[in-house]
Amino acid sequence: MGCKLSAKAFKHDEVCPVSYTSKNVTLTDKVMATNGVIPKPEVKEREISKPTNNNDSLLTQLGGLDIMRVPDGEGSLITLAKFFGGWTAPMPALPAQVVRSQSFTFHDSDVILLGYAKSGSHWLWEMVHMLMKGRPEYCTTPKERLMLSFSTQEFFDTLDPPRVFNCHAPWQGLPPALRTGQSDCRMIYILRNPKDVAVSYYHQLSKQKIFDYEGSFHGYLDLFLEGKVPGGSWFDYVLGWEETMKNNPHLPLLVLYYEDTKEDTVATLRKVNQFLGLGRSEELLREVADCCTISKMRHLDQNLKHHLKDNPNVSKTGQSFMYRKGQVGDWKNYFSVADNNRFERMIKTKLKNSSLAFRYELEGENAEDL
């Protein structure tokens, strides 16, 4: 069976509110995340209270979006925004979207994909989508339409469950329905080594129109290490999730690594298949892996993104940029010796008490296949 576009087309002409989830987006206390599969807990039936209509009050507490030009390490300027104490993208709709997301509801069969930006969530989303459907068909709507930071409950309700959502928020930024157990959907969390994340994020920020950034990689690296990028510090994000999982061992959460998925995509799909209890065949797993190579996903992405009105992920040239190389170890083409030494010191300091371990290259990876 070959790769196909899904016969079911979604409504591309609807306008989504555009925003980006900040590092801090709720008024809850900060809780923070172990590696591995954590079994789905038994959740007793409970009465779920309906959200109160206090949007104006929450908006007042969150405050406005403070958009500014921020210098990198070499003085080049990038447009960012401060919101509720965290760095985010300069998208005016953000405060209203954060409030809107507090009342999102989910079906127990839904799946939520989590991870810091540029960790492979687009790639994983497409593969999980195929597994859930049970056939290697590409989704005809961009992932952004299923992101909690971009869309609306009204649009979500037009889709039949099970649905595959995505979110870059930390634990405390998730909708209350997910944090309180009102929704029993499963979550998949993907991590990627920070050096490749930094390089990939540099290319997005340089290409995406709203940031108006033309700085060098070396100047940008200061911004990344200081957490002055949308979503804040990568280190704070992954440590936050590590602590969250330690404090919440009952979470129905599967942890994946980008590097492992790149090295053996079928093996990762087996984990997802087992975690979600789908019972898909080995043949389907291989077909999905073949349909979702980085080169094929890049082509698909370019042909779909023009359907999304007000799409924030459009470059200065009008093209989508979500899939670039997808290579493990591409950081070596950008880091100077001094850059790498500085980054290693940060890793040693920030992750000294963490059990997280990352791979920074894959033996024998062929860039021509990406």
N, C-alpha and C positions, 0 to 999 in steps of 0.2 A: 504493500500500500504506500503510495507516495504522499508527500506533504500537500495539503490543500487549504484553501481559505474556507473558513466556516460558512456554511450555507445560511446561517442565521446572521443577518446584518443588524447592527445596532444603529440607533439614530445618531448620525454624525452632525446634524445641523443644530443640535441643541447647544446653547452657550453655557459653559461651566464657569462658576466663579473661580478665579485663579488665585492661588496663594501657596505659601510654603510653610510647613509646620516648623515652628521655632523650637529651640532646645528646651525652653520652658513655656508650656502653654496651658497649664492648669494651675489651680490654687491649692493642689494637694501637697502633702509633704513628700519630699524626695525619697523614693525607695529605689533600690537599684539591683544582678544577674549572673551557672556552671555549664559546662559543655555537656552535650549528649542528649539523648531522647528522654524526656520526662513523661511518664505515663499519664494518660488522660484521667482526671479524677472523677469520682462519683459525686455528682452535684445533686443535692436534694432539691425537690420541687419547692419553689418559693414564690411568694407574691412579689411581683415586680412593680415598683411604684413608677408612675408616669413622671417625666421631667417637668419641673415647674417652669413657668414662663418668666424667667428673670434675666433675659438676654441683655437688657439695658444696664442692669446692675453689674453683670459680669463684664460687659464692655468697659464700663467705668473703671472697674478694678484692674483690668488688663492694661488700660491706657492706650494711647495711640501708637502709630508706627512712625518711628523717627528715622527718616531716610537721610543718608549722608554720604559724602565722598570720603573714603578711607584710604590713607597712603599705605603702600606695601613697603617692604624693606629697602627698596630703592627709590621710593618717592612716587611711583606710578599710582594713580588713583583708581579705585574700584567703587562702584555704587552698591552699598549694603544698607541694611536697616536694623535698628535695634527695636526689639519688641519684648516687653515683659522680662527684661534683663538678658535676653539672648540675641545672638546675631542671626539674621534671616535674610531672605531675598527681598528686594524693594518692591513688594507687591501690595498695593493699597487695600486689596480685599482681604488681607490676612486676618485682621481682628474679627471681622464678621464671620469668616470661615471657622476660626477657632471656636467661637461661640456656637456656631451651627453644629460643629462636630460633637459638642457635648451631649447632644440628644440623638446621635446616630444609634440605630438598632441593627442587630444582625441575626441571621438564622444560625442555628446550632451546626448546620452542615457547612457553613462558610469557612474559608481559610484566609488568614491574615498573614501576609508576608512582611517581615520586618528587617531593618538593616540600615546602617548609615548610608548616605548617598554615595553612589559610585562603587557599591559593593557587589553588584551583579543582580539587582532585584528585577530589572527588566527581563533579563535572560531567564531567571528562575520563574518569573511570573508566567511567561509563555509556556514553559515546560510543565508547570503545575496545572495550568489551564488545560493543556492537552490530556494530561493524566486524569483530571477530573471528568472530562468529557468521554474519555475512553477511546479516542481516535486522534490521529496526528493532523489536526486541522488548526491552522492559525486563527487567532482571534481577530476579527475585523474591526475591532475598536481599540484605540491606543490605551496602553496601561494607565495613562493619566486620568482617564475617565473613571477608573476604579481606585484611584488614590484618595485616601480620606482627607487629604489636604487640598484637593481640587474640586470635588464634586458635591452632590447633594443627596439627601435621603430620598427625595422625589425621583431622582434618576436611578438610584440603587434599587428602588422598589419596582422599577420597570423590568428588572432582570430576574429571571427565575433562579432560585438557589439550587445547588450550591454555587456561590460566587467566590472569586479569588480577588481579595483586596490587597492593597499595598500601603505602607506607611513608613516614613523615616523618623518618626517621633520616638523619644525615649519612653520608658514605661509610664512616667507621670504625665506624658502628653497624649496617651491613648484615650479614646472615649470612655467615659465611666462604665458603659455597658460591658466593656472588655475587662476593665480592672476590678470590677465588683462581682464578676461571675454571673451577671444577668444574662450574658451570652456565653454559650459553652463551645464556641467555635475554636478550632485548633490554630496554632500559630507556628510559623516557620521563620527562623532568624538566621540570616546569612552574614558572615563576616569575611573580610578580605584584608590582606596585609596592608598596613597604613602607607607604605611607600608607593605602592601601585594606586591606592586610593587617592593619594595626594596628586600624583601625575594625572590621573583621569579627571579629577576635580579641576585641576588647572586648565585643562582643555575645555571643559564645559564653561567655566567662568570666563575664559577668554573669548569663547565663541558666542555665548548667549547674549543677546542684545541688551537685556535689561541691566546687566552689570557694567557695561561700557568700560571694559578693562583691556588694556593692551600691554600690561607689564610682562617682564621676563619671568621664567620659572624660578630663578634664584630669588627675585624680589618677592614673588608670591609665596615662597616657602615660609617666610616669616608669618604671613597671614595664617597659613594652615597650622603651623605649630602653636600660634597664639590663639587658635580657635576663632579667628575672625573670618569665618566663612559661613554660609547658610547652614544651620543645624548646629553650629558651635564646634567645640573641640571633639575630634574623633576619639581622643583618649578618654574624655569624660563620658562620651556616649557608650563605648564598649565596656568601660568599668561600671557604668551605671547598670547596664543590662546584666553584667556578671553578678553584681550584688543583688539585683532583682531576683534572679533565678535562685540564688542561695537562700534568699528570704522567702521565696514562694515556690518550694519544691513541687507543689501540686500543679503548677501551670502545665497545660497541654502544649508543650513547646518542643520543637525539633531544632537543633542547632546544626547548621551546615557551614562549610568553608568553601569560598570561591575556588581556591587552589585545588582542593580535593575534587570539586565538581568539574573543573577544567581537565584534571588529570584522568578522571574516569567518570564520565557523565552518567553512564548506565548504573554504576554503583550508587551514585547519589540518588538517582531516580528509584532504585530499589528501596532506599531508606524512606523516601517520601511515600512511595507506594505502601510500604508496611505501616508507616506512621498514620497515614490517613485511612488505612484499612480498605484500600480500593481493590486489591486482588487482581491487578492488571498483569498480563502475560509478559514474559521476557521479550517476546517479539515486539510488543507495543513499546516497551521501554527502549529498545534499540531504534525503533522507528522515530520515536520522539527525540532521542539524542541526535539522530541524523538530521531531522528537520530543524533542529535548533542549534546548529553550529553558528559561531559568531558571524561568519560571512553571510549565511542565509538570513540571520536575524537583522543584519545591517541592511540588506536589500529590502526586507519586509518593512522595516521601520521607515525607511525613506518613502515607501509607497503608501504608507498609512497615515503619517502624521499630518499631511495636508488636510485631512478630513476634520481635524479638531480645531474648531474656531477658538480664537484667543489662546492658542497653544503657547505656553511659556517656554517650551523647549525647542525654540527655533533659533537658528544662528543668525549672525549678521548677514549671511548670504541667503537666508531663507530656507536653509536645509536643516533637517534634524541631525543631531549629533550624539544620540544616546549610545550608539555602537561605534567604537573607534577601532582599536586593536584587540582588546580583550585579552592581552597577553600577560602572563605571569612573569614578572621580572623586567617589564618595560622601564621601570624606574631607573635601571642602570644606564639608560640612554639619556637621562636628564640630570641625575644627581652628580655633582662634583664630589671630590674626596671630602672637601670641607662640609658640603651639604650632608653627606652620608654620616660623617662623624657627629655632626650636630644632631641629626635625626636619631642616631643610635643612642646618644646621651639622653635624649628625651624619652625614648622607649625604655631605657634602663631605669630612669627615674620614675616615670609614670606607671610602668607595669611591674615594678619590683615585687609587689605583693599579689600579683595576679597569676592565675593559673592558665591564662590565655597563651597560646603558642602559635606562631604564624610561620608559613613558608614563604620565602621571598624569591624563589625561582623553581622551575620545574626542569628536570633533566630531559633533554631531547625535544623540548617544545619547538615546533616548527611555525614560525611567524607567517609563512606563506599560506598556511591552512586556515588562518584566522579571518 
